[in-house]
Amino acid sequence: MLVVEMNASGQFRGLVQKELGQYGEKLSSLLKYNGNPFEPGDIVEGFEEALLNGGNVSGPETTFVPAAGD
């Protein structure tokens, strides 16, 4: 599951992980923290790059944080 957030610390992912318990370990985050909203293409591109590159997506404005154990 991919959690899309507009901050650098992934606060929402942490909250959802806490509520889901063991199932929360499967959450990954796509973070954007430059103050501009996500465009639909940003989300699609981040998800596709994460799948192709094994979860290693980092740019100046968008970062993919893989799930625990990935």
PDB file of N, CA, C and O in Angstrom, chain B, residues numbered from 101:
ATOM      1  N   MET B 101       0.846  -1.163   0.000  1.00  0.00           N
ATOM      2  CA  MET B 101       0.000   0.000   0.000  1.00  0.00           C
ATOM      3  C   MET B 101       0.897   1.233   0.000  1.00  0.00           C
ATOM      4  O   MET B 101       1.917   1.266   0.688  1.00  0.00           O
ATOM      5  N   LEU B 102       0.521   2.221  -0.756  1.00  0.00           N
ATOM      6  CA  LEU B 102       1.296   3.446  -0.884  1.00  0.00           C
ATOM      7  C   LEU B 102       0.557   4.595  -0.206  1.00  0.00           C
ATOM      8  O   LEU B 102      -0.605   4.859  -0.516  1.00  0.00           O
ATOM      9  N   VAL B 103       1.226   5.273   0.714  1.00  0.00           N
ATOM     10  CA  VAL B 103       0.667   6.437   1.398  1.00  0.00           C
ATOM     11  C   VAL B 103       1.304   7.675   0.772  1.00  0.00           C
ATOM     12  O   VAL B 103       2.525   7.827   0.795  1.00  0.00           O
ATOM     13  N   VAL B 104       0.484   8.555   0.218  1.00  0.00           N
ATOM     14  CA  VAL B 104       0.969   9.771  -0.428  1.00  0.00           C
ATOM     15  C   VAL B 104       0.845  10.915   0.570  1.00  0.00           C
ATOM     16  O   VAL B 104      -0.243  11.194   1.075  1.00  0.00           O
ATOM     17  N   GLU B 105       1.980  11.583   0.856  1.00  0.00           N
ATOM     18  CA  GLU B 105       1.996  12.641   1.869  1.00  0.00           C
ATOM     19  C   GLU B 105       2.731  13.869   1.372  1.00  0.00           C
ATOM     20  O   GLU B 105       3.633  13.784   0.538  1.00  0.00           O
ATOM     21  N   MET B 106       2.331  15.003   1.898  1.00  0.00           N
ATOM     22  CA  MET B 106       2.987  16.255   1.537  1.00  0.00           C
ATOM     23  C   MET B 106       3.810  16.793   2.704  1.00  0.00           C
ATOM     24  O   MET B 106       3.656  17.948   3.103  1.00  0.00           O
ATOM     25  N   ASN B 107       4.681  15.951   3.243  1.00  0.00           N
ATOM     26  CA  ASN B 107       5.639  16.391   4.250  1.00  0.00           C
ATOM     27  C   ASN B 107       6.842  15.465   4.222  1.00  0.00           C
ATOM     28  O   ASN B 107       6.771  14.365   3.674  1.00  0.00           O
ATOM     29  N   ALA B 108       7.936  15.899   4.805  1.00  0.00           N
ATOM     30  CA  ALA B 108       9.184  15.141   4.731  1.00  0.00           C
ATOM     31  C   ALA B 108       9.289  14.049   5.783  1.00  0.00           C
ATOM     32  O   ALA B 108      10.130  13.159   5.657  1.00  0.00           O
ATOM     33  N   SER B 109       8.462  14.096   6.812  1.00  0.00           N
ATOM     34  CA  SER B 109       8.637  13.151   7.913  1.00  0.00           C
ATOM     35  C   SER B 109       7.720  11.934   7.863  1.00  0.00           C
ATOM     36  O   SER B 109       7.909  11.009   8.652  1.00  0.00           O
ATOM     37  N   GLY B 110       6.750  11.899   6.980  1.00  0.00           N
ATOM     38  CA  GLY B 110       5.871  10.738   6.863  1.00  0.00           C
ATOM     39  C   GLY B 110       4.993  10.521   8.083  1.00  0.00           C
ATOM     40  O   GLY B 110       4.814   9.384   8.519  1.00  0.00           O
ATOM     41  N   GLN B 111       4.446  11.586   8.636  1.00  0.00           N
ATOM     42  CA  GLN B 111       3.656  11.495   9.863  1.00  0.00           C
ATOM     43  C   GLN B 111       2.403  10.638   9.699  1.00  0.00           C
ATOM     44  O   GLN B 111       2.069   9.851  10.585  1.00  0.00           O
ATOM     45  N   PHE B 112       1.713  10.785   8.578  1.00  0.00           N
ATOM     46  CA  PHE B 112       0.471  10.032   8.384  1.00  0.00           C
ATOM     47  C   PHE B 112       0.759   8.539   8.277  1.00  0.00           C
ATOM     48  O   PHE B 112       0.021   7.722   8.828  1.00  0.00           O
ATOM     49  N   ARG B 113       1.829   8.180   7.569  1.00  0.00           N
ATOM     50  CA  ARG B 113       2.211   6.770   7.474  1.00  0.00           C
ATOM     51  C   ARG B 113       2.437   6.194   8.871  1.00  0.00           C
ATOM     52  O   ARG B 113       1.985   5.089   9.170  1.00  0.00           O
ATOM     53  N   GLY B 114       3.136   6.941   9.724  1.00  0.00           N
ATOM     54  CA  GLY B 114       3.387   6.477  11.084  1.00  0.00           C
ATOM     55  C   GLY B 114       2.106   6.253  11.869  1.00  0.00           C
ATOM     56  O   GLY B 114       1.982   5.269  12.599  1.00  0.00           O
ATOM     57  N   LEU B 115       1.154   7.164  11.719  1.00  0.00           N
ATOM     58  CA  LEU B 115      -0.126   7.037  12.414  1.00  0.00           C
ATOM     59  C   LEU B 115      -0.894   5.814  11.920  1.00  0.00           C
ATOM     60  O   LEU B 115      -1.431   5.048  12.721  1.00  0.00           O
ATOM     61  N   VAL B 116      -0.946   5.633  10.608  1.00  0.00           N
ATOM     62  CA  VAL B 116      -1.666   4.490  10.046  1.00  0.00           C
ATOM     63  C   VAL B 116      -0.979   3.186  10.446  1.00  0.00           C
ATOM     64  O   VAL B 116      -1.657   2.208  10.763  1.00  0.00           O
ATOM     65  N   GLN B 117       0.360   3.155  10.435  1.00  0.00           N
ATOM     66  CA  GLN B 117       1.087   1.957  10.862  1.00  0.00           C
ATOM     67  C   GLN B 117       0.745   1.595  12.297  1.00  0.00           C
ATOM     68  O   GLN B 117       0.555   0.423  12.622  1.00  0.00           O
ATOM     69  N   LYS B 118       0.669   2.590  13.142  1.00  0.00           N
ATOM     70  CA  LYS B 118       0.353   2.360  14.549  1.00  0.00           C
ATOM     71  C   LYS B 118      -1.037   1.743  14.696  1.00  0.00           C
ATOM     72  O   LYS B 118      -1.236   0.837  15.505  1.00  0.00           O
ATOM     73  N   GLU B 119      -1.992   2.233  13.916  1.00  0.00           N
ATOM     74  CA  GLU B 119      -3.363   1.738  14.004  1.00  0.00           C
ATOM     75  C   GLU B 119      -3.520   0.344  13.396  1.00  0.00           C
ATOM     76  O   GLU B 119      -4.350  -0.440  13.858  1.00  0.00           O
ATOM     77  N   LEU B 120      -2.733   0.027  12.367  1.00  0.00           N
ATOM     78  CA  LEU B 120      -2.866  -1.263  11.689  1.00  0.00           C
ATOM     79  C   LEU B 120      -2.064  -2.381  12.341  1.00  0.00           C
ATOM     80  O   LEU B 120      -2.257  -3.551  12.012  1.00  0.00           O
ATOM     81  N   GLY B 121      -1.177  -2.039  13.250  1.00  0.00           N
ATOM     82  CA  GLY B 121      -0.367  -3.064  13.905  1.00  0.00           C
ATOM     83  C   GLY B 121       0.546  -3.763  12.917  1.00  0.00           C
ATOM     84  O   GLY B 121       1.245  -3.101  12.149  1.00  0.00           O
ATOM     85  N   GLN B 122       0.554  -5.093  12.923  1.00  0.00           N
ATOM     86  CA  GLN B 122       1.467  -5.857  12.070  1.00  0.00           C
ATOM     87  C   GLN B 122       1.226  -5.612  10.584  1.00  0.00           C
ATOM     88  O   GLN B 122       2.154  -5.746   9.786  1.00  0.00           O
ATOM     89  N   TYR B 123       0.014  -5.260  10.197  1.00  0.00           N
ATOM     90  CA  TYR B 123      -0.281  -5.009   8.790  1.00  0.00           C
ATOM     91  C   TYR B 123       0.301  -3.681   8.313  1.00  0.00           C
ATOM     92  O   TYR B 123       0.480  -3.480   7.112  1.00  0.00           O
ATOM     93  N   GLY B 124       0.593  -2.784   9.234  1.00  0.00           N
ATOM     94  CA  GLY B 124       1.169  -1.494   8.891  1.00  0.00           C
ATOM     95  C   GLY B 124       2.580  -1.576   8.358  1.00  0.00           C
ATOM     96  O   GLY B 124       3.067  -0.621   7.753  1.00  0.00           O
ATOM     97  N   GLU B 125       3.250  -2.703   8.571  1.00  0.00           N
ATOM     98  CA  GLU B 125       4.617  -2.872   8.084  1.00  0.00           C
ATOM     99  C   GLU B 125       4.681  -2.903   6.563  1.00  0.00           C
ATOM    100  O   GLU B 125       5.758  -2.736   5.991  1.00  0.00           O
ATOM    101  N   LYS B 126       3.566  -3.110   5.910  1.00  0.00           N
ATOM    102  CA  LYS B 126       3.539  -3.187   4.453  1.00  0.00           C
ATOM    103  C   LYS B 126       3.319  -1.829   3.787  1.00  0.00           C
ATOM    104  O   LYS B 126       3.224  -1.755   2.562  1.00  0.00           O
ATOM    105  N   LEU B 127       3.237  -0.763   4.566  1.00  0.00           N
ATOM    106  CA  LEU B 127       3.007   0.573   4.013  1.00  0.00           C
ATOM    107  C   LEU B 127       4.298   1.194   3.497  1.00  0.00           C
ATOM    108  O   LEU B 127       5.354   1.076   4.118  1.00  0.00           O
ATOM    109  N   SER B 128       4.196   1.852   2.362  1.00  0.00           N
ATOM    110  CA  SER B 128       5.288   2.640   1.807  1.00  0.00           C
ATOM    111  C   SER B 128       4.787   4.070   1.658  1.00  0.00           C
ATOM    112  O   SER B 128       3.580   4.300   1.585  1.00  0.00           O
ATOM    113  N   SER B 129       5.704   5.032   1.614  1.00  0.00           N
ATOM    114  CA  SER B 129       5.314   6.437   1.486  1.00  0.00           C
ATOM    115  C   SER B 129       5.889   7.060   0.229  1.00  0.00           C
ATOM    116  O   SER B 129       7.013   6.764  -0.175  1.00  0.00           O
ATOM    117  N   LEU B 130       5.099   7.924  -0.378  1.00  0.00           N
ATOM    118  CA  LEU B 130       5.564   8.807  -1.436  1.00  0.00           C
ATOM    119  C   LEU B 130       5.431  10.210  -0.866  1.00  0.00           C
ATOM    120  O   LEU B 130       4.322  10.698  -0.647  1.00  0.00           O
ATOM    121  N   LEU B 131       6.568  10.856  -0.626  1.00  0.00           N
ATOM    122  CA  LEU B 131       6.584  12.142   0.070  1.00  0.00           C
ATOM    123  C   LEU B 131       6.924  13.279  -0.883  1.00  0.00           C
ATOM    124  O   LEU B 131       7.793  13.142  -1.743  1.00  0.00           O
ATOM    125  N   LYS B 132       6.232  14.400  -0.723  1.00  0.00           N
ATOM    126  CA  LYS B 132       6.553  15.623  -1.462  1.00  0.00           C
ATOM    127  C   LYS B 132       6.520  16.760  -0.458  1.00  0.00           C
ATOM    128  O   LYS B 132       5.551  16.914   0.285  1.00  0.00           O
ATOM    129  N   TYR B 133       7.581  17.556  -0.435  1.00  0.00           N
ATOM    130  CA  TYR B 133       7.693  18.550   0.629  1.00  0.00           C
ATOM    131  C   TYR B 133       8.220  19.890   0.142  1.00  0.00           C
ATOM    132  O   TYR B 133       8.971  20.564   0.848  1.00  0.00           O
ATOM    133  N   ASN B 134       7.821  20.276  -1.073  1.00  0.00           N
ATOM    134  CA  ASN B 134       8.248  21.579  -1.584  1.00  0.00           C
ATOM    135  C   ASN B 134       7.138  22.624  -1.502  1.00  0.00           C
ATOM    136  O   ASN B 134       7.328  23.758  -1.942  1.00  0.00           O
ATOM    137  N   GLY B 135       5.983  22.260  -0.947  1.00  0.00           N
ATOM    138  CA  GLY B 135       4.888  23.201  -0.793  1.00  0.00           C
ATOM    139  C   GLY B 135       3.899  23.200  -1.940  1.00  0.00           C
ATOM    140  O   GLY B 135       2.828  23.798  -1.827  1.00  0.00           O
ATOM    141  N   ASN B 136       4.230  22.545  -3.040  1.00  0.00           N
ATOM    142  CA  ASN B 136       3.314  22.460  -4.180  1.00  0.00           C
ATOM    143  C   ASN B 136       2.511  21.168  -4.096  1.00  0.00           C
ATOM    144  O   ASN B 136       3.015  20.162  -3.599  1.00  0.00           O
ATOM    145  N   PRO B 137       1.268  21.181  -4.575  1.00  0.00           N
ATOM    146  CA  PRO B 137       0.454  19.964  -4.513  1.00  0.00           C
ATOM    147  C   PRO B 137       0.962  18.891  -5.478  1.00  0.00           C
ATOM    148  O   PRO B 137       1.637  19.188  -6.463  1.00  0.00           O
ATOM    149  N   PHE B 138       0.624  17.650  -5.172  1.00  0.00           N
ATOM    150  CA  PHE B 138       0.913  16.553  -6.088  1.00  0.00           C
ATOM    151  C   PHE B 138       0.052  16.708  -7.327  1.00  0.00           C
ATOM    152  O   PHE B 138      -1.128  17.047  -7.235  1.00  0.00           O
ATOM    153  N   GLU B 139       0.632  16.462  -8.463  1.00  0.00           N
ATOM    154  CA  GLU B 139      -0.124  16.313  -9.701  1.00  0.00           C
ATOM    155  C   GLU B 139      -0.356  14.814  -9.867  1.00  0.00           C
ATOM    156  O   GLU B 139       0.457  14.025  -9.386  1.00  0.00           O
ATOM    157  N   PRO B 140      -1.426  14.394 -10.524  1.00  0.00           N
ATOM    158  CA  PRO B 140      -1.655  12.959 -10.713  1.00  0.00           C
ATOM    159  C   PRO B 140      -0.448  12.251 -11.330  1.00  0.00           C
ATOM    160  O   PRO B 140      -0.130  11.122 -10.958  1.00  0.00           O
ATOM    161  N   GLY B 141       0.213  12.907 -12.261  1.00  0.00           N
ATOM    162  CA  GLY B 141       1.387  12.316 -12.897  1.00  0.00           C
ATOM    163  C   GLY B 141       2.536  12.090 -11.930  1.00  0.00           C
ATOM    164  O   GLY B 141       3.307  11.146 -12.101  1.00  0.00           O
ATOM    165  N   ASP B 142       2.667  12.946 -10.908  1.00  0.00           N
ATOM    166  CA  ASP B 142       3.712  12.766  -9.893  1.00  0.00           C
ATOM    167  C   ASP B 142       3.526  11.441  -9.159  1.00  0.00           C
ATOM    168  O   ASP B 142       4.485  10.714  -8.902  1.00  0.00           O
ATOM    169  N   ILE B 143       2.281  11.146  -8.832  1.00  0.00           N
ATOM    170  CA  ILE B 143       1.987   9.926  -8.085  1.00  0.00           C
ATOM    171  C   ILE B 143       2.226   8.701  -8.959  1.00  0.00           C
ATOM    172  O   ILE B 143       2.842   7.729  -8.520  1.00  0.00           O
ATOM    173  N   VAL B 144       1.741   8.748 -10.190  1.00  0.00           N
ATOM    174  CA  VAL B 144       1.935   7.625 -11.108  1.00  0.00           C
ATOM    175  C   VAL B 144       3.423   7.406 -11.361  1.00  0.00           C
ATOM    176  O   VAL B 144       3.903   6.273 -11.313  1.00  0.00           O
ATOM    177  N   GLU B 145       4.150   8.478 -11.628  1.00  0.00           N
ATOM    178  CA  GLU B 145       5.585   8.377 -11.896  1.00  0.00           C
ATOM    179  C   GLU B 145       6.344   7.834 -10.688  1.00  0.00           C
ATOM    180  O   GLU B 145       7.203   6.965 -10.834  1.00  0.00           O
ATOM    181  N   GLY B 146       6.034   8.337  -9.510  1.00  0.00           N
ATOM    182  CA  GLY B 146       6.703   7.861  -8.304  1.00  0.00           C
ATOM    183  C   GLY B 146       6.442   6.390  -8.043  1.00  0.00           C
ATOM    184  O   GLY B 146       7.352   5.652  -7.666  1.00  0.00           O
ATOM    185  N   PHE B 147       5.209   5.962  -8.241  1.00  0.00           N
ATOM    186  CA  PHE B 147       4.855   4.561  -8.029  1.00  0.00           C
ATOM    187  C   PHE B 147       5.551   3.667  -9.052  1.00  0.00           C
ATOM    188  O   PHE B 147       6.099   2.625  -8.692  1.00  0.00           O
ATOM    189  N   GLU B 148       5.534   4.066 -10.325  1.00  0.00           N
ATOM    190  CA  GLU B 148       6.178   3.262 -11.368  1.00  0.00           C
ATOM    191  C   GLU B 148       7.681   3.173 -11.157  1.00  0.00           C
ATOM    192  O   GLU B 148       8.261   2.096 -11.297  1.00  0.00           O
ATOM    193  N   GLU B 149       8.320   4.290 -10.821  1.00  0.00           N
ATOM    194  CA  GLU B 149       9.764   4.275 -10.586  1.00  0.00           C
ATOM    195  C   GLU B 149      10.114   3.418  -9.377  1.00  0.00           C
ATOM    196  O   GLU B 149      11.127   2.719  -9.375  1.00  0.00           O
ATOM    197  N   ALA B 150       9.281   3.475  -8.359  1.00  0.00           N
ATOM    198  CA  ALA B 150       9.527   2.660  -7.169  1.00  0.00           C
ATOM    199  C   ALA B 150       9.465   1.177  -7.512  1.00  0.00           C
ATOM    200  O   ALA B 150      10.272   0.391  -7.016  1.00  0.00           O
ATOM    201  N   LEU B 151       8.521   0.795  -8.347  1.00  0.00           N
ATOM    202  CA  LEU B 151       8.407  -0.605  -8.751  1.00  0.00           C
ATOM    203  C   LEU B 151       9.595  -1.034  -9.608  1.00  0.00           C
ATOM    204  O   LEU B 151      10.123  -2.133  -9.442  1.00  0.00           O
ATOM    205  N   LEU B 152      10.008  -0.169 -10.518  1.00  0.00           N
ATOM    206  CA  LEU B 152      11.105  -0.508 -11.422  1.00  0.00           C
ATOM    207  C   LEU B 152      12.465  -0.494 -10.739  1.00  0.00           C
ATOM    208  O   LEU B 152      13.339  -1.288 -11.087  1.00  0.00           O
ATOM    209  N   ASN B 153      12.651   0.389  -9.781  1.00  0.00           N
ATOM    210  CA  ASN B 153      13.958   0.565  -9.144  1.00  0.00           C
ATOM    211  C   ASN B 153      14.033  -0.040  -7.755  1.00  0.00           C
ATOM    212  O   ASN B 153      14.923   0.311  -6.980  1.00  0.00           O
ATOM    213  N   GLY B 154      13.141  -0.920  -7.428  1.00  0.00           N
ATOM    214  CA  GLY B 154      13.187  -1.575  -6.127  1.00  0.00           C
ATOM    215  C   GLY B 154      12.962  -0.638  -4.959  1.00  0.00           C
ATOM    216  O   GLY B 154      13.492  -0.867  -3.871  1.00  0.00           O
ATOM    217  N   GLY B 155      12.183   0.412  -5.165  1.00  0.00           N
ATOM    218  CA  GLY B 155      11.864   1.315  -4.070  1.00  0.00           C
ATOM    219  C   GLY B 155      12.815   2.473  -3.905  1.00  0.00           C
ATOM    220  O   GLY B 155      12.693   3.236  -2.947  1.00  0.00           O
ATOM    221  N   ASN B 156      13.766   2.626  -4.820  1.00  0.00           N
ATOM    222  CA  ASN B 156      14.737   3.709  -4.694  1.00  0.00           C
ATOM    223  C   ASN B 156      14.374   4.868  -5.610  1.00  0.00           C
ATOM    224  O   ASN B 156      14.867   4.957  -6.734  1.00  0.00           O
ATOM    225  N   VAL B 157      13.517   5.747  -5.131  1.00  0.00           N
ATOM    226  CA  VAL B 157      13.130   6.925  -5.885  1.00  0.00           C
ATOM    227  C   VAL B 157      13.399   8.134  -5.016  1.00  0.00           C
ATOM    228  O   VAL B 157      12.798   8.288  -3.953  1.00  0.00           O
ATOM    229  N   SER B 158      14.278   8.973  -5.455  1.00  0.00           N
ATOM    230  CA  SER B 158      14.540  10.212  -4.734  1.00  0.00           C
ATOM    231  C   SER B 158      14.807  11.302  -5.745  1.00  0.00           C
ATOM    232  O   SER B 158      15.571  11.118  -6.693  1.00  0.00           O
ATOM    233  N   GLY B 159      14.188  12.409  -5.539  1.00  0.00           N
ATOM    234  CA  GLY B 159      14.413  13.563  -6.382  1.00  0.00           C
ATOM    235  C   GLY B 159      14.485  14.781  -5.495  1.00  0.00           C
ATOM    236  O   GLY B 159      14.430  14.661  -4.271  1.00  0.00           O
ATOM    237  N   PRO B 160      14.607  15.952  -6.088  1.00  0.00           N
ATOM    238  CA  PRO B 160      14.702  17.158  -5.274  1.00  0.00           C
ATOM    239  C   PRO B 160      13.416  17.474  -4.519  1.00  0.00           C
ATOM    240  O   PRO B 160      13.444  18.211  -3.533  1.00  0.00           O
ATOM    241  N   GLU B 161      12.282  16.922  -4.973  1.00  0.00           N
ATOM    242  CA  GLU B 161      11.005  17.275  -4.361  1.00  0.00           C
ATOM    243  C   GLU B 161      10.176  16.072  -3.930  1.00  0.00           C
ATOM    244  O   GLU B 161       9.240  16.227  -3.146  1.00  0.00           O
ATOM    245  N   THR B 162      10.492  14.889  -4.417  1.00  0.00           N
ATOM    246  CA  THR B 162       9.679  13.711  -4.139  1.00  0.00           C
ATOM    247  C   THR B 162      10.579  12.563  -3.702  1.00  0.00           C
ATOM    248  O   THR B 162      11.626  12.325  -4.304  1.00  0.00           O
ATOM    249  N   THR B 163      10.176  11.859  -2.665  1.00  0.00           N
ATOM    250  CA  THR B 163      10.952  10.740  -2.144  1.00  0.00           C
ATOM    251  C   THR B 163      10.031   9.561  -1.897  1.00  0.00           C
ATOM    252  O   THR B 163       8.928   9.730  -1.378  1.00  0.00           O
ATOM    253  N   PHE B 164      10.477   8.368  -2.265  1.00  0.00           N
ATOM    254  CA  PHE B 164       9.741   7.142  -1.982  1.00  0.00           C
ATOM    255  C   PHE B 164      10.397   6.475  -0.789  1.00  0.00           C
ATOM    256  O   PHE B 164      11.610   6.266  -0.778  1.00  0.00           O
ATOM    257  N   VAL B 165       9.600   6.141   0.218  1.00  0.00           N
ATOM    258  CA  VAL B 165      10.102   5.451   1.406  1.00  0.00           C
ATOM    259  C   VAL B 165       9.491   4.062   1.410  1.00  0.00           C
ATOM    260  O   VAL B 165       8.281   3.928   1.595  1.00  0.00           O
ATOM    261  N   PRO B 166      10.305   3.012   1.207  1.00  0.00           N
ATOM    262  CA  PRO B 166       9.754   1.665   1.126  1.00  0.00           C
ATOM    263  C   PRO B 166       9.219   1.169   2.461  1.00  0.00           C
ATOM    264  O   PRO B 166       9.537   1.706   3.522  1.00  0.00           O
ATOM    265  N   ALA B 167       8.402   0.135   2.378  1.00  0.00           N
ATOM    266  CA  ALA B 167       7.865  -0.496   3.583  1.00  0.00           C
ATOM    267  C   ALA B 167       8.990  -1.150   4.364  1.00  0.00           C
ATOM    268  O   ALA B 167      10.057  -1.425   3.816  1.00  0.00           O
ATOM    269  N   ALA B 168       8.754  -1.395   5.629  1.00  0.00           N
ATOM    270  CA  ALA B 168       9.754  -2.047   6.478  1.00  0.00           C
ATOM    271  C   ALA B 168      10.118  -3.403   5.898  1.00  0.00           C
ATOM    272  O   ALA B 168       9.241  -4.173   5.509  1.00  0.00           O
ATOM    273  N   GLY B 169      11.394  -3.692   5.841  1.00  0.00           N
ATOM    274  CA  GLY B 169      11.855  -4.976   5.345  1.00  0.00           C
ATOM    275  C   GLY B 169      12.056  -5.038   3.848  1.00  0.00           C
ATOM    276  O   GLY B 169      12.512  -6.061   3.337  1.00  0.00           O
ATOM    277  N   ASP B 170      11.728  -3.968   3.122  1.00  0.00           N
ATOM    278  CA  ASP B 170      11.911  -3.963   1.662  1.00  0.00           C
ATOM    279  C   ASP B 170      13.291  -3.465   1.309  1.00  0.00           C
ATOM    280  O   ASP B 170      13.637  -3.388   0.130  1.00  0.00           O
TER     281      ASP B 170
END
